[in-house]
Amino acid sequence: MRLNWPTLRFWRRFGMIAILGLILLIIAVRLFAMSPIASQIVTAQIERQTVRGQSLEVTGLRGDILGRVRAEQLTVRDAQGVWLRAEQVDLNWSPLSLLSGYLNVDWLTAETLELS
């Protein structure tokens, strides 16, 4: 009895299709990361985080949410009210840290910063 094993040609074709599929998936994820829907999802996730009674509000988040983003305004508030407001904020961050409950920012710059 002879077993009919897939040929080398089959495995080459399968491998090329798998690699092409992976490349297309990566492109799709990168395009989604720059969409307004992705920005809304990340904004909601950030605003859900509360640290020692302080919350962060983000307005106008845009850019590549997997790296460098720009926000029109960031506001930090506690029980007494807003104590920090920053406008035209550029930041480079690690969005995957939100999955573990942390906000990890590599650098942040703002045109205006108001402390109360």
PyMOL commands that place a pseudoatom at each C-alpha (Angstrom):
pseudoatom trace, name=CA, resn=MET, resi=1, chain=A, elem=C, hetatm=0, pos=[0.000, 0.000, 0.000]
pseudoatom trace, name=CA, resn=ARG, resi=2, chain=A, elem=C, hetatm=0, pos=[1.422, 3.381, -1.039]
pseudoatom trace, name=CA, resn=LEU, resi=3, chain=A, elem=C, hetatm=0, pos=[0.716, 6.538, 0.978]
pseudoatom trace, name=CA, resn=ASN, resi=4, chain=A, elem=C, hetatm=0, pos=[0.090, 9.658, -1.043]
pseudoatom trace, name=CA, resn=TRP, resi=5, chain=A, elem=C, hetatm=0, pos=[2.181, 12.293, 0.753]
pseudoatom trace, name=CA, resn=PRO, resi=6, chain=A, elem=C, hetatm=0, pos=[1.900, 15.941, -0.318]
pseudoatom trace, name=CA, resn=THR, resi=7, chain=A, elem=C, hetatm=0, pos=[4.597, 16.906, -2.747]
pseudoatom trace, name=CA, resn=LEU, resi=8, chain=A, elem=C, hetatm=0, pos=[7.280, 19.513, -2.298]
pseudoatom trace, name=CA, resn=ARG, resi=9, chain=A, elem=C, hetatm=0, pos=[5.428, 21.694, -4.770]
pseudoatom trace, name=CA, resn=PHE, resi=10, chain=A, elem=C, hetatm=0, pos=[2.341, 21.605, -2.517]
pseudoatom trace, name=CA, resn=TRP, resi=11, chain=A, elem=C, hetatm=0, pos=[4.341, 22.670, 0.556]
pseudoatom trace, name=CA, resn=ARG, resi=12, chain=A, elem=C, hetatm=0, pos=[6.007, 25.538, -1.357]
pseudoatom trace, name=CA, resn=ARG, resi=13, chain=A, elem=C, hetatm=0, pos=[2.639, 26.778, -2.522]
pseudoatom trace, name=CA, resn=PHE, resi=14, chain=A, elem=C, hetatm=0, pos=[1.176, 26.398, 0.991]
pseudoatom trace, name=CA, resn=GLY, resi=15, chain=A, elem=C, hetatm=0, pos=[4.136, 28.286, 2.484]
pseudoatom trace, name=CA, resn=MET, resi=16, chain=A, elem=C, hetatm=0, pos=[3.861, 31.147, -0.012]
pseudoatom trace, name=CA, resn=ILE, resi=17, chain=A, elem=C, hetatm=0, pos=[0.121, 31.490, 0.620]
pseudoatom trace, name=CA, resn=ALA, resi=18, chain=A, elem=C, hetatm=0, pos=[0.707, 31.481, 4.396]
pseudoatom trace, name=CA, resn=ILE, resi=19, chain=A, elem=C, hetatm=0, pos=[3.413, 34.172, 4.128]
pseudoatom trace, name=CA, resn=LEU, resi=20, chain=A, elem=C, hetatm=0, pos=[1.238, 36.295, 1.838]
pseudoatom trace, name=CA, resn=GLY, resi=21, chain=A, elem=C, hetatm=0, pos=[-1.683, 35.937, 4.254]
pseudoatom trace, name=CA, resn=LEU, resi=22, chain=A, elem=C, hetatm=0, pos=[0.503, 37.021, 7.181]
pseudoatom trace, name=CA, resn=ILE, resi=23, chain=A, elem=C, hetatm=0, pos=[1.761, 40.067, 5.262]
pseudoatom trace, name=CA, resn=LEU, resi=24, chain=A, elem=C, hetatm=0, pos=[-1.801, 41.069, 4.369]
pseudoatom trace, name=CA, resn=LEU, resi=25, chain=A, elem=C, hetatm=0, pos=[-2.866, 40.652, 8.009]
pseudoatom trace, name=CA, resn=ILE, resi=26, chain=A, elem=C, hetatm=0, pos=[-0.021, 42.906, 9.207]
pseudoatom trace, name=CA, resn=ILE, resi=27, chain=A, elem=C, hetatm=0, pos=[-0.953, 45.555, 6.630]
pseudoatom trace, name=CA, resn=ALA, resi=28, chain=A, elem=C, hetatm=0, pos=[-4.606, 45.391, 7.691]
pseudoatom trace, name=CA, resn=VAL, resi=29, chain=A, elem=C, hetatm=0, pos=[-3.692, 45.810, 11.379]
pseudoatom trace, name=CA, resn=ARG, resi=30, chain=A, elem=C, hetatm=0, pos=[-1.453, 48.815, 10.607]
pseudoatom trace, name=CA, resn=LEU, resi=31, chain=A, elem=C, hetatm=0, pos=[-4.205, 50.470, 8.525]
pseudoatom trace, name=CA, resn=PHE, resi=32, chain=A, elem=C, hetatm=0, pos=[-6.744, 49.840, 11.279]
pseudoatom trace, name=CA, resn=ALA, resi=33, chain=A, elem=C, hetatm=0, pos=[-4.349, 51.320, 13.854]
pseudoatom trace, name=CA, resn=MET, resi=34, chain=A, elem=C, hetatm=0, pos=[-4.490, 54.650, 12.015]
pseudoatom trace, name=CA, resn=SER, resi=35, chain=A, elem=C, hetatm=0, pos=[-8.293, 54.735, 11.734]
pseudoatom trace, name=CA, resn=PRO, resi=36, chain=A, elem=C, hetatm=0, pos=[-10.650, 56.923, 13.793]
pseudoatom trace, name=CA, resn=ILE, resi=37, chain=A, elem=C, hetatm=0, pos=[-12.387, 53.805, 15.139]
pseudoatom trace, name=CA, resn=ALA, resi=38, chain=A, elem=C, hetatm=0, pos=[-9.117, 52.552, 16.634]
pseudoatom trace, name=CA, resn=SER, resi=39, chain=A, elem=C, hetatm=0, pos=[-8.518, 55.981, 18.198]
pseudoatom trace, name=CA, resn=GLN, resi=40, chain=A, elem=C, hetatm=0, pos=[-11.966, 55.856, 19.814]
pseudoatom trace, name=CA, resn=ILE, resi=41, chain=A, elem=C, hetatm=0, pos=[-11.307, 52.384, 21.201]
pseudoatom trace, name=CA, resn=VAL, resi=42, chain=A, elem=C, hetatm=0, pos=[-7.964, 53.447, 22.688]
pseudoatom trace, name=CA, resn=THR, resi=43, chain=A, elem=C, hetatm=0, pos=[-9.437, 56.675, 24.090]
pseudoatom trace, name=CA, resn=ALA, resi=44, chain=A, elem=C, hetatm=0, pos=[-12.167, 54.683, 25.856]
pseudoatom trace, name=CA, resn=GLN, resi=45, chain=A, elem=C, hetatm=0, pos=[-9.585, 52.235, 27.230]
pseudoatom trace, name=CA, resn=ILE, resi=46, chain=A, elem=C, hetatm=0, pos=[-7.360, 55.054, 28.541]
pseudoatom trace, name=CA, resn=GLU, resi=47, chain=A, elem=C, hetatm=0, pos=[-10.259, 56.917, 30.140]
pseudoatom trace, name=CA, resn=ARG, resi=48, chain=A, elem=C, hetatm=0, pos=[-11.395, 53.717, 31.907]
pseudoatom trace, name=CA, resn=GLN, resi=49, chain=A, elem=C, hetatm=0, pos=[-8.103, 53.605, 33.833]
pseudoatom trace, name=CA, resn=THR, resi=50, chain=A, elem=C, hetatm=0, pos=[-8.101, 55.162, 37.316]
pseudoatom trace, name=CA, resn=VAL, resi=51, chain=A, elem=C, hetatm=0, pos=[-4.952, 55.491, 39.413]
pseudoatom trace, name=CA, resn=ARG, resi=52, chain=A, elem=C, hetatm=0, pos=[-5.307, 56.443, 43.083]
pseudoatom trace, name=CA, resn=GLY, resi=53, chain=A, elem=C, hetatm=0, pos=[-8.547, 58.299, 42.404]
pseudoatom trace, name=CA, resn=GLN, resi=54, chain=A, elem=C, hetatm=0, pos=[-7.159, 60.180, 39.412]
pseudoatom trace, name=CA, resn=SER, resi=55, chain=A, elem=C, hetatm=0, pos=[-8.543, 59.832, 35.915]
pseudoatom trace, name=CA, resn=LEU, resi=56, chain=A, elem=C, hetatm=0, pos=[-7.253, 60.832, 32.500]
pseudoatom trace, name=CA, resn=GLU, resi=57, chain=A, elem=C, hetatm=0, pos=[-9.434, 62.334, 29.773]
pseudoatom trace, name=CA, resn=VAL, resi=58, chain=A, elem=C, hetatm=0, pos=[-8.266, 62.449, 26.161]
pseudoatom trace, name=CA, resn=THR, resi=59, chain=A, elem=C, hetatm=0, pos=[-9.756, 64.654, 23.449]
pseudoatom trace, name=CA, resn=GLY, resi=60, chain=A, elem=C, hetatm=0, pos=[-8.974, 64.485, 19.734]
pseudoatom trace, name=CA, resn=LEU, resi=61, chain=A, elem=C, hetatm=0, pos=[-6.643, 61.490, 19.653]
pseudoatom trace, name=CA, resn=ARG, resi=62, chain=A, elem=C, hetatm=0, pos=[-5.241, 60.852, 16.175]
pseudoatom trace, name=CA, resn=GLY, resi=63, chain=A, elem=C, hetatm=0, pos=[-2.218, 59.336, 14.510]
pseudoatom trace, name=CA, resn=ASP, resi=64, chain=A, elem=C, hetatm=0, pos=[-0.723, 55.875, 14.706]
pseudoatom trace, name=CA, resn=ILE, resi=65, chain=A, elem=C, hetatm=0, pos=[-2.084, 54.381, 17.917]
pseudoatom trace, name=CA, resn=LEU, resi=66, chain=A, elem=C, hetatm=0, pos=[0.652, 51.753, 17.862]
pseudoatom trace, name=CA, resn=GLY, resi=67, chain=A, elem=C, hetatm=0, pos=[3.323, 54.374, 18.416]
pseudoatom trace, name=CA, resn=ARG, resi=68, chain=A, elem=C, hetatm=0, pos=[3.299, 58.142, 17.990]
pseudoatom trace, name=CA, resn=VAL, resi=69, chain=A, elem=C, hetatm=0, pos=[-0.021, 59.920, 18.520]
pseudoatom trace, name=CA, resn=ARG, resi=70, chain=A, elem=C, hetatm=0, pos=[-1.283, 63.452, 18.931]
pseudoatom trace, name=CA, resn=ALA, resi=71, chain=A, elem=C, hetatm=0, pos=[-4.082, 64.554, 21.225]
pseudoatom trace, name=CA, resn=GLU, resi=72, chain=A, elem=C, hetatm=0, pos=[-5.788, 67.923, 21.160]
pseudoatom trace, name=CA, resn=GLN, resi=73, chain=A, elem=C, hetatm=0, pos=[-6.105, 67.871, 24.936]
pseudoatom trace, name=CA, resn=LEU, resi=74, chain=A, elem=C, hetatm=0, pos=[-5.189, 65.696, 27.939]
pseudoatom trace, name=CA, resn=THR, resi=75, chain=A, elem=C, hetatm=0, pos=[-6.838, 66.360, 31.275]
pseudoatom trace, name=CA, resn=VAL, resi=76, chain=A, elem=C, hetatm=0, pos=[-6.019, 64.769, 34.638]
pseudoatom trace, name=CA, resn=ARG, resi=77, chain=A, elem=C, hetatm=0, pos=[-8.604, 65.076, 37.405]
pseudoatom trace, name=CA, resn=ASP, resi=78, chain=A, elem=C, hetatm=0, pos=[-9.136, 63.833, 40.932]
pseudoatom trace, name=CA, resn=ALA, resi=79, chain=A, elem=C, hetatm=0, pos=[-11.941, 64.246, 43.491]
pseudoatom trace, name=CA, resn=GLN, resi=80, chain=A, elem=C, hetatm=0, pos=[-11.247, 68.001, 43.767]
pseudoatom trace, name=CA, resn=GLY, resi=81, chain=A, elem=C, hetatm=0, pos=[-11.406, 68.546, 39.985]
pseudoatom trace, name=CA, resn=VAL, resi=82, chain=A, elem=C, hetatm=0, pos=[-8.995, 69.117, 37.110]
pseudoatom trace, name=CA, resn=TRP, resi=83, chain=A, elem=C, hetatm=0, pos=[-5.409, 69.654, 38.240]
pseudoatom trace, name=CA, resn=LEU, resi=84, chain=A, elem=C, hetatm=0, pos=[-3.536, 69.250, 34.942]
pseudoatom trace, name=CA, resn=ARG, resi=85, chain=A, elem=C, hetatm=0, pos=[-4.501, 70.251, 31.419]
pseudoatom trace, name=CA, resn=ALA, resi=86, chain=A, elem=C, hetatm=0, pos=[-2.196, 69.892, 28.416]
pseudoatom trace, name=CA, resn=GLU, resi=87, chain=A, elem=C, hetatm=0, pos=[-3.016, 70.973, 24.869]
pseudoatom trace, name=CA, resn=GLN, resi=88, chain=A, elem=C, hetatm=0, pos=[-1.599, 69.860, 21.500]
pseudoatom trace, name=CA, resn=VAL, resi=89, chain=A, elem=C, hetatm=0, pos=[0.125, 66.866, 23.045]
pseudoatom trace, name=CA, resn=ASP, resi=90, chain=A, elem=C, hetatm=0, pos=[2.495, 64.622, 21.060]
pseudoatom trace, name=CA, resn=LEU, resi=91, chain=A, elem=C, hetatm=0, pos=[3.490, 61.353, 22.644]
pseudoatom trace, name=CA, resn=ASN, resi=92, chain=A, elem=C, hetatm=0, pos=[5.185, 58.079, 21.884]
pseudoatom trace, name=CA, resn=TRP, resi=93, chain=A, elem=C, hetatm=0, pos=[3.793, 55.223, 23.900]
pseudoatom trace, name=CA, resn=SER, resi=94, chain=A, elem=C, hetatm=0, pos=[3.248, 51.496, 24.209]
pseudoatom trace, name=CA, resn=PRO, resi=95, chain=A, elem=C, hetatm=0, pos=[-0.490, 50.803, 23.783]
pseudoatom trace, name=CA, resn=LEU, resi=96, chain=A, elem=C, hetatm=0, pos=[-0.103, 47.114, 24.658]
pseudoatom trace, name=CA, resn=SER, resi=97, chain=A, elem=C, hetatm=0, pos=[0.678, 48.143, 28.234]
pseudoatom trace, name=CA, resn=LEU, resi=98, chain=A, elem=C, hetatm=0, pos=[-3.007, 49.113, 28.591]
pseudoatom trace, name=CA, resn=LEU, resi=99, chain=A, elem=C, hetatm=0, pos=[-3.891, 45.429, 28.448]
pseudoatom trace, name=CA, resn=SER, resi=100, chain=A, elem=C, hetatm=0, pos=[-2.075, 44.930, 31.758]
pseudoatom trace, name=CA, resn=GLY, resi=101, chain=A, elem=C, hetatm=0, pos=[-3.559, 48.067, 33.316]
pseudoatom trace, name=CA, resn=TYR, resi=102, chain=A, elem=C, hetatm=0, pos=[-0.579, 50.396, 32.863]
pseudoatom trace, name=CA, resn=LEU, resi=103, chain=A, elem=C, hetatm=0, pos=[0.013, 53.496, 30.758]
pseudoatom trace, name=CA, resn=ASN, resi=104, chain=A, elem=C, hetatm=0, pos=[3.607, 53.427, 29.486]
pseudoatom trace, name=CA, resn=VAL, resi=105, chain=A, elem=C, hetatm=0, pos=[4.694, 56.681, 27.766]
pseudoatom trace, name=CA, resn=ASP, resi=106, chain=A, elem=C, hetatm=0, pos=[8.209, 56.943, 26.295]
pseudoatom trace, name=CA, resn=TRP, resi=107, chain=A, elem=C, hetatm=0, pos=[8.074, 60.715, 25.764]
pseudoatom trace, name=CA, resn=LEU, resi=108, chain=A, elem=C, hetatm=0, pos=[5.473, 63.464, 25.808]
pseudoatom trace, name=CA, resn=THR, resi=109, chain=A, elem=C, hetatm=0, pos=[5.521, 67.092, 24.623]
pseudoatom trace, name=CA, resn=ALA, resi=110, chain=A, elem=C, hetatm=0, pos=[2.777, 69.717, 24.872]
pseudoatom trace, name=CA, resn=GLU, resi=111, chain=A, elem=C, hetatm=0, pos=[2.361, 73.223, 23.457]
pseudoatom trace, name=CA, resn=THR, resi=112, chain=A, elem=C, hetatm=0, pos=[0.629, 74.409, 26.631]
pseudoatom trace, name=CA, resn=LEU, resi=113, chain=A, elem=C, hetatm=0, pos=[0.593, 72.927, 30.106]
pseudoatom trace, name=CA, resn=GLU, resi=114, chain=A, elem=C, hetatm=0, pos=[-1.648, 74.214, 32.902]
pseudoatom trace, name=CA, resn=LEU, resi=115, chain=A, elem=C, hetatm=0, pos=[-1.291, 73.057, 36.509]
pseudoatom trace, name=CA, resn=SER, resi=116, chain=A, elem=C, hetatm=0, pos=[-3.946, 73.958, 39.092]
for i in range(1, 116): cmd.bond("trace and resi %d" % i, "trace and resi %d" % (i + 1))
show_as sticks, trace
zoom trace
